[in-house]
Each structure stands twice: as C-alpha cells, then as structure tokens.
Amino acid sequence: MHERGTNIGWKRNSSFYVKATKYPVITGFLVVGLSALAWVAAKRKK
C-alpha cells in the first residue's frame, strides 16, 4: 500500500563543483590544458 504516493520528485543534478571535487586529477588536467591554450592564444596575438 502506497500511503503517500510513489512520486520520488525532482532531483537536482550534481554541480560542476561536486564533479570537480570527485575527480581532482581530471580537473587538474583540464585546468592545465585550458591554461596552456589561453597562453598559446595570448602569444599568437602579439
């Protein structure tokens, strides 16, 4: 017997912060890669 219904309701997706803290190595590689990309783009402009 379902006294109060079976609807689980809305569930929030994980934030980027939670995902980043779950996988610190991947986050580190991503940060280093984006930084290198920004550095190369800045060097090309000059």
Secondary structure as the mmCIF struct_conf table of DSSP 4:
data_model
#
loop_
_struct_conf.conf_type_id
_struct_conf.id
_struct_conf.beg_label_comp_id
_struct_conf.beg_label_asym_id
_struct_conf.beg_label_seq_id
_struct_conf.end_label_comp_id
_struct_conf.end_label_asym_id
_struct_conf.end_label_seq_id
BEND BEND1 GLU A 3 ARG A 4
BEND BEND2 THR A 6 THR A 6
HELX_LH_PP_P HELX_LH_PP_P1 ARG A 12 SER A 15
HELX_RH_AL_P HELX_RH_AL_P1 PHE A 16 LYS A 22
HELX_RH_AL_P HELX_RH_AL_P2 PRO A 24 LYS A 45
#
